[in-house]
Amino acid sequence: MLRNTVVQTDTDRPKEPELLEVVSTTTDGVTVVTATGEIDHGSVGCLVRALEPGGIGERPRVIVDMERVTFIDSSGINVLLAAHRDLGAAGGWLRLANTSAYVLRTLQIVGIDTLVPCCGSLHEALTA
């Protein structure tokens, strides 16, 4: 007689979403926005504020370091697209750096990588 046994682990339970933490630094006129956690509908507010061209400078050049981003949904994608548009209109640019394979794949599926340079490292984004 066959019996099915269901084993439930912590990975089977719904996880609490990771809070998004955003830290901005400026070096040589380039703002580096380091994001940590999940970029989704409930967390994008701090990223929107960090990417507003008016608070960055006359010629806003921004790199979003996404090394510690574990998830991005359509809300996050829309924020990046709006930032790309707004920074470009202000005479600046947006680049993404250190994007994990999972997050990069999401960006590639929707085509953001064809609009916004996705660099393999922060150094590469700074020197591109």
PyMOL commands that place a pseudoatom at each C-alpha (Angstrom):
pseudoatom trace, name=CA, resn=MET, resi=1, chain=A, elem=C, hetatm=0, pos=[0.000, 0.000, 0.000]
pseudoatom trace, name=CA, resn=LEU, resi=2, chain=A, elem=C, hetatm=0, pos=[1.375, 3.425, -0.994]
pseudoatom trace, name=CA, resn=ARG, resi=3, chain=A, elem=C, hetatm=0, pos=[1.055, 6.325, 1.377]
pseudoatom trace, name=CA, resn=ASN, resi=4, chain=A, elem=C, hetatm=0, pos=[1.804, 9.917, 0.585]
pseudoatom trace, name=CA, resn=THR, resi=5, chain=A, elem=C, hetatm=0, pos=[3.519, 11.820, 3.307]
pseudoatom trace, name=CA, resn=VAL, resi=6, chain=A, elem=C, hetatm=0, pos=[3.550, 15.587, 3.208]
pseudoatom trace, name=CA, resn=VAL, resi=7, chain=A, elem=C, hetatm=0, pos=[6.488, 17.221, 4.882]
pseudoatom trace, name=CA, resn=GLN, resi=8, chain=A, elem=C, hetatm=0, pos=[6.216, 20.936, 5.491]
pseudoatom trace, name=CA, resn=THR, resi=9, chain=A, elem=C, hetatm=0, pos=[9.316, 22.992, 5.987]
pseudoatom trace, name=CA, resn=ASP, resi=10, chain=A, elem=C, hetatm=0, pos=[9.876, 26.671, 6.632]
pseudoatom trace, name=CA, resn=THR, resi=11, chain=A, elem=C, hetatm=0, pos=[10.334, 27.145, 2.894]
pseudoatom trace, name=CA, resn=ASP, resi=12, chain=A, elem=C, hetatm=0, pos=[6.754, 25.927, 2.355]
pseudoatom trace, name=CA, resn=ARG, resi=13, chain=A, elem=C, hetatm=0, pos=[5.291, 28.700, 4.472]
pseudoatom trace, name=CA, resn=PRO, resi=14, chain=A, elem=C, hetatm=0, pos=[4.661, 32.096, 2.952]
pseudoatom trace, name=CA, resn=LYS, resi=15, chain=A, elem=C, hetatm=0, pos=[7.573, 34.368, 3.702]
pseudoatom trace, name=CA, resn=GLU, resi=16, chain=A, elem=C, hetatm=0, pos=[7.188, 37.832, 5.059]
pseudoatom trace, name=CA, resn=PRO, resi=17, chain=A, elem=C, hetatm=0, pos=[8.255, 40.293, 2.368]
pseudoatom trace, name=CA, resn=GLU, resi=18, chain=A, elem=C, hetatm=0, pos=[11.672, 41.784, 2.883]
pseudoatom trace, name=CA, resn=LEU, resi=19, chain=A, elem=C, hetatm=0, pos=[11.628, 45.470, 3.612]
pseudoatom trace, name=CA, resn=LEU, resi=20, chain=A, elem=C, hetatm=0, pos=[13.358, 47.630, 1.050]
pseudoatom trace, name=CA, resn=GLU, resi=21, chain=A, elem=C, hetatm=0, pos=[16.236, 49.714, 2.304]
pseudoatom trace, name=CA, resn=VAL, resi=22, chain=A, elem=C, hetatm=0, pos=[17.698, 52.414, 0.087]
pseudoatom trace, name=CA, resn=VAL, resi=23, chain=A, elem=C, hetatm=0, pos=[20.945, 54.273, 0.797]
pseudoatom trace, name=CA, resn=SER, resi=24, chain=A, elem=C, hetatm=0, pos=[22.237, 57.060, -1.459]
pseudoatom trace, name=CA, resn=THR, resi=25, chain=A, elem=C, hetatm=0, pos=[25.826, 58.267, -1.690]
pseudoatom trace, name=CA, resn=THR, resi=26, chain=A, elem=C, hetatm=0, pos=[27.443, 60.686, -4.109]
pseudoatom trace, name=CA, resn=THR, resi=27, chain=A, elem=C, hetatm=0, pos=[30.945, 60.384, -5.502]
pseudoatom trace, name=CA, resn=ASP, resi=28, chain=A, elem=C, hetatm=0, pos=[32.402, 62.625, -8.200]
pseudoatom trace, name=CA, resn=GLY, resi=29, chain=A, elem=C, hetatm=0, pos=[28.947, 63.849, -9.189]
pseudoatom trace, name=CA, resn=VAL, resi=30, chain=A, elem=C, hetatm=0, pos=[27.456, 60.356, -9.560]
pseudoatom trace, name=CA, resn=THR, resi=31, chain=A, elem=C, hetatm=0, pos=[24.751, 59.266, -7.133]
pseudoatom trace, name=CA, resn=VAL, resi=32, chain=A, elem=C, hetatm=0, pos=[24.889, 55.590, -6.169]
pseudoatom trace, name=CA, resn=VAL, resi=33, chain=A, elem=C, hetatm=0, pos=[21.587, 54.301, -4.832]
pseudoatom trace, name=CA, resn=THR, resi=34, chain=A, elem=C, hetatm=0, pos=[22.092, 50.986, -3.049]
pseudoatom trace, name=CA, resn=ALA, resi=35, chain=A, elem=C, hetatm=0, pos=[18.885, 48.976, -2.725]
pseudoatom trace, name=CA, resn=THR, resi=36, chain=A, elem=C, hetatm=0, pos=[18.518, 46.028, -0.368]
pseudoatom trace, name=CA, resn=GLY, resi=37, chain=A, elem=C, hetatm=0, pos=[15.460, 43.762, -0.204]
pseudoatom trace, name=CA, resn=GLU, resi=38, chain=A, elem=C, hetatm=0, pos=[12.368, 43.408, -2.360]
pseudoatom trace, name=CA, resn=ILE, resi=39, chain=A, elem=C, hetatm=0, pos=[11.224, 46.109, -4.758]
pseudoatom trace, name=CA, resn=ASP, resi=40, chain=A, elem=C, hetatm=0, pos=[7.456, 45.784, -4.952]
pseudoatom trace, name=CA, resn=HIS, resi=41, chain=A, elem=C, hetatm=0, pos=[4.239, 47.780, -4.749]
pseudoatom trace, name=CA, resn=GLY, resi=42, chain=A, elem=C, hetatm=0, pos=[4.469, 48.187, -0.998]
pseudoatom trace, name=CA, resn=SER, resi=43, chain=A, elem=C, hetatm=0, pos=[8.099, 49.241, -0.871]
pseudoatom trace, name=CA, resn=VAL, resi=44, chain=A, elem=C, hetatm=0, pos=[8.818, 51.408, -3.928]
pseudoatom trace, name=CA, resn=GLY, resi=45, chain=A, elem=C, hetatm=0, pos=[8.204, 54.738, -2.194]
pseudoatom trace, name=CA, resn=CYS, resi=46, chain=A, elem=C, hetatm=0, pos=[11.723, 55.073, -0.808]
pseudoatom trace, name=CA, resn=LEU, resi=47, chain=A, elem=C, hetatm=0, pos=[13.201, 54.171, -4.209]
pseudoatom trace, name=CA, resn=VAL, resi=48, chain=A, elem=C, hetatm=0, pos=[11.014, 56.750, -5.966]
pseudoatom trace, name=CA, resn=ARG, resi=49, chain=A, elem=C, hetatm=0, pos=[12.238, 59.451, -3.569]
pseudoatom trace, name=CA, resn=ALA, resi=50, chain=A, elem=C, hetatm=0, pos=[15.882, 58.440, -4.038]
pseudoatom trace, name=CA, resn=LEU, resi=51, chain=A, elem=C, hetatm=0, pos=[15.575, 58.646, -7.836]
pseudoatom trace, name=CA, resn=GLU, resi=52, chain=A, elem=C, hetatm=0, pos=[13.847, 62.029, -8.109]
pseudoatom trace, name=CA, resn=PRO, resi=53, chain=A, elem=C, hetatm=0, pos=[16.029, 64.181, -10.401]
pseudoatom trace, name=CA, resn=GLY, resi=54, chain=A, elem=C, hetatm=0, pos=[15.313, 67.398, -8.505]
pseudoatom trace, name=CA, resn=GLY, resi=55, chain=A, elem=C, hetatm=0, pos=[17.033, 66.131, -5.386]
pseudoatom trace, name=CA, resn=ILE, resi=56, chain=A, elem=C, hetatm=0, pos=[20.090, 64.787, -7.189]
pseudoatom trace, name=CA, resn=GLY, resi=57, chain=A, elem=C, hetatm=0, pos=[21.619, 67.773, -8.914]
pseudoatom trace, name=CA, resn=GLU, resi=58, chain=A, elem=C, hetatm=0, pos=[21.836, 69.768, -12.096]
pseudoatom trace, name=CA, resn=ARG, resi=59, chain=A, elem=C, hetatm=0, pos=[22.936, 66.888, -14.326]
pseudoatom trace, name=CA, resn=PRO, resi=60, chain=A, elem=C, hetatm=0, pos=[21.621, 63.843, -12.455]
pseudoatom trace, name=CA, resn=ARG, resi=61, chain=A, elem=C, hetatm=0, pos=[23.714, 60.744, -13.058]
pseudoatom trace, name=CA, resn=VAL, resi=62, chain=A, elem=C, hetatm=0, pos=[22.502, 57.752, -11.056]
pseudoatom trace, name=CA, resn=ILE, resi=63, chain=A, elem=C, hetatm=0, pos=[23.580, 54.154, -10.610]
pseudoatom trace, name=CA, resn=VAL, resi=64, chain=A, elem=C, hetatm=0, pos=[21.252, 51.776, -8.788]
pseudoatom trace, name=CA, resn=ASP, resi=65, chain=A, elem=C, hetatm=0, pos=[23.341, 49.058, -7.143]
pseudoatom trace, name=CA, resn=MET, resi=66, chain=A, elem=C, hetatm=0, pos=[21.008, 46.059, -7.119]
pseudoatom trace, name=CA, resn=GLU, resi=67, chain=A, elem=C, hetatm=0, pos=[23.352, 43.444, -5.703]
pseudoatom trace, name=CA, resn=ARG, resi=68, chain=A, elem=C, hetatm=0, pos=[21.122, 42.898, -2.657]
pseudoatom trace, name=CA, resn=VAL, resi=69, chain=A, elem=C, hetatm=0, pos=[17.771, 43.123, -4.438]
pseudoatom trace, name=CA, resn=THR, resi=70, chain=A, elem=C, hetatm=0, pos=[16.040, 39.761, -4.118]
pseudoatom trace, name=CA, resn=PHE, resi=71, chain=A, elem=C, hetatm=0, pos=[12.843, 40.498, -6.048]
pseudoatom trace, name=CA, resn=ILE, resi=72, chain=A, elem=C, hetatm=0, pos=[11.348, 43.115, -8.355]
pseudoatom trace, name=CA, resn=ASP, resi=73, chain=A, elem=C, hetatm=0, pos=[7.773, 43.357, -9.589]
pseudoatom trace, name=CA, resn=SER, resi=74, chain=A, elem=C, hetatm=0, pos=[6.054, 45.591, -12.135]
pseudoatom trace, name=CA, resn=SER, resi=75, chain=A, elem=C, hetatm=0, pos=[5.925, 48.472, -9.651]
pseudoatom trace, name=CA, resn=GLY, resi=76, chain=A, elem=C, hetatm=0, pos=[9.705, 48.437, -9.375]
pseudoatom trace, name=CA, resn=ILE, resi=77, chain=A, elem=C, hetatm=0, pos=[10.092, 48.135, -13.121]
pseudoatom trace, name=CA, resn=ASN, resi=78, chain=A, elem=C, hetatm=0, pos=[7.836, 51.150, -13.618]
pseudoatom trace, name=CA, resn=VAL, resi=79, chain=A, elem=C, hetatm=0, pos=[9.900, 53.166, -11.120]
pseudoatom trace, name=CA, resn=LEU, resi=80, chain=A, elem=C, hetatm=0, pos=[13.098, 52.349, -13.031]
pseudoatom trace, name=CA, resn=LEU, resi=81, chain=A, elem=C, hetatm=0, pos=[11.485, 53.276, -16.356]
pseudoatom trace, name=CA, resn=ALA, resi=82, chain=A, elem=C, hetatm=0, pos=[10.181, 56.575, -14.970]
pseudoatom trace, name=CA, resn=ALA, resi=83, chain=A, elem=C, hetatm=0, pos=[13.589, 57.355, -13.463]
pseudoatom trace, name=CA, resn=HIS, resi=84, chain=A, elem=C, hetatm=0, pos=[15.280, 56.602, -16.780]
pseudoatom trace, name=CA, resn=ARG, resi=85, chain=A, elem=C, hetatm=0, pos=[12.879, 58.971, -18.545]
pseudoatom trace, name=CA, resn=ASP, resi=86, chain=A, elem=C, hetatm=0, pos=[13.061, 61.741, -15.921]
pseudoatom trace, name=CA, resn=LEU, resi=87, chain=A, elem=C, hetatm=0, pos=[16.831, 61.620, -15.435]
pseudoatom trace, name=CA, resn=GLY, resi=88, chain=A, elem=C, hetatm=0, pos=[17.370, 61.650, -19.201]
pseudoatom trace, name=CA, resn=ALA, resi=89, chain=A, elem=C, hetatm=0, pos=[15.019, 64.637, -19.596]
pseudoatom trace, name=CA, resn=ALA, resi=90, chain=A, elem=C, hetatm=0, pos=[17.076, 66.450, -16.953]
pseudoatom trace, name=CA, resn=GLY, resi=91, chain=A, elem=C, hetatm=0, pos=[20.293, 65.828, -18.927]
pseudoatom trace, name=CA, resn=GLY, resi=92, chain=A, elem=C, hetatm=0, pos=[21.455, 62.856, -16.875]
pseudoatom trace, name=CA, resn=TRP, resi=93, chain=A, elem=C, hetatm=0, pos=[21.279, 59.089, -17.020]
pseudoatom trace, name=CA, resn=LEU, resi=94, chain=A, elem=C, hetatm=0, pos=[20.421, 55.915, -15.107]
pseudoatom trace, name=CA, resn=ARG, resi=95, chain=A, elem=C, hetatm=0, pos=[22.472, 52.730, -14.952]
pseudoatom trace, name=CA, resn=LEU, resi=96, chain=A, elem=C, hetatm=0, pos=[21.915, 49.494, -13.044]
pseudoatom trace, name=CA, resn=ALA, resi=97, chain=A, elem=C, hetatm=0, pos=[24.773, 47.556, -11.470]
pseudoatom trace, name=CA, resn=ASN, resi=98, chain=A, elem=C, hetatm=0, pos=[25.313, 44.183, -9.814]
pseudoatom trace, name=CA, resn=THR, resi=99, chain=A, elem=C, hetatm=0, pos=[21.928, 42.821, -10.784]
pseudoatom trace, name=CA, resn=SER, resi=100, chain=A, elem=C, hetatm=0, pos=[21.458, 39.214, -9.679]
pseudoatom trace, name=CA, resn=ALA, resi=101, chain=A, elem=C, hetatm=0, pos=[20.717, 36.645, -12.382]
pseudoatom trace, name=CA, resn=TYR, resi=102, chain=A, elem=C, hetatm=0, pos=[17.117, 36.269, -11.201]
pseudoatom trace, name=CA, resn=VAL, resi=103, chain=A, elem=C, hetatm=0, pos=[16.371, 40.009, -11.154]
pseudoatom trace, name=CA, resn=LEU, resi=104, chain=A, elem=C, hetatm=0, pos=[18.278, 40.567, -14.408]
pseudoatom trace, name=CA, resn=ARG, resi=105, chain=A, elem=C, hetatm=0, pos=[16.181, 37.877, -16.099]
pseudoatom trace, name=CA, resn=THR, resi=106, chain=A, elem=C, hetatm=0, pos=[13.018, 39.706, -15.035]
pseudoatom trace, name=CA, resn=LEU, resi=107, chain=A, elem=C, hetatm=0, pos=[14.409, 42.959, -16.441]
pseudoatom trace, name=CA, resn=GLN, resi=108, chain=A, elem=C, hetatm=0, pos=[15.340, 41.206, -19.694]
pseudoatom trace, name=CA, resn=ILE, resi=109, chain=A, elem=C, hetatm=0, pos=[11.877, 39.685, -20.103]
pseudoatom trace, name=CA, resn=VAL, resi=110, chain=A, elem=C, hetatm=0, pos=[10.279, 43.138, -20.039]
pseudoatom trace, name=CA, resn=GLY, resi=111, chain=A, elem=C, hetatm=0, pos=[13.076, 44.724, -22.081]
pseudoatom trace, name=CA, resn=ILE, resi=112, chain=A, elem=C, hetatm=0, pos=[14.453, 47.234, -19.559]
pseudoatom trace, name=CA, resn=ASP, resi=113, chain=A, elem=C, hetatm=0, pos=[17.993, 46.075, -20.351]
pseudoatom trace, name=CA, resn=THR, resi=114, chain=A, elem=C, hetatm=0, pos=[17.564, 47.521, -23.855]
pseudoatom trace, name=CA, resn=LEU, resi=115, chain=A, elem=C, hetatm=0, pos=[16.836, 50.993, -22.413]
pseudoatom trace, name=CA, resn=VAL, resi=116, chain=A, elem=C, hetatm=0, pos=[18.870, 51.128, -19.227]
pseudoatom trace, name=CA, resn=PRO, resi=117, chain=A, elem=C, hetatm=0, pos=[22.471, 49.869, -19.194]
pseudoatom trace, name=CA, resn=CYS, resi=118, chain=A, elem=C, hetatm=0, pos=[22.788, 46.868, -16.849]
pseudoatom trace, name=CA, resn=CYS, resi=119, chain=A, elem=C, hetatm=0, pos=[26.422, 46.667, -15.764]
pseudoatom trace, name=CA, resn=GLY, resi=120, chain=A, elem=C, hetatm=0, pos=[28.031, 43.669, -14.131]
pseudoatom trace, name=CA, resn=SER, resi=121, chain=A, elem=C, hetatm=0, pos=[29.694, 45.694, -11.380]
pseudoatom trace, name=CA, resn=LEU, resi=122, chain=A, elem=C, hetatm=0, pos=[29.588, 49.079, -9.744]
pseudoatom trace, name=CA, resn=HIS, resi=123, chain=A, elem=C, hetatm=0, pos=[33.034, 49.847, -11.141]
pseudoatom trace, name=CA, resn=GLU, resi=124, chain=A, elem=C, hetatm=0, pos=[31.842, 49.030, -14.650]
pseudoatom trace, name=CA, resn=ALA, resi=125, chain=A, elem=C, hetatm=0, pos=[28.789, 51.294, -14.206]
pseudoatom trace, name=CA, resn=LEU, resi=126, chain=A, elem=C, hetatm=0, pos=[30.971, 54.161, -12.931]
pseudoatom trace, name=CA, resn=THR, resi=127, chain=A, elem=C, hetatm=0, pos=[33.396, 53.927, -15.842]
pseudoatom trace, name=CA, resn=ALA, resi=128, chain=A, elem=C, hetatm=0, pos=[30.925, 53.187, -18.668]
for i in range(1, 128): cmd.bond("trace and resi %d" % i, "trace and resi %d" % (i + 1))
show_as sticks, trace
zoom trace
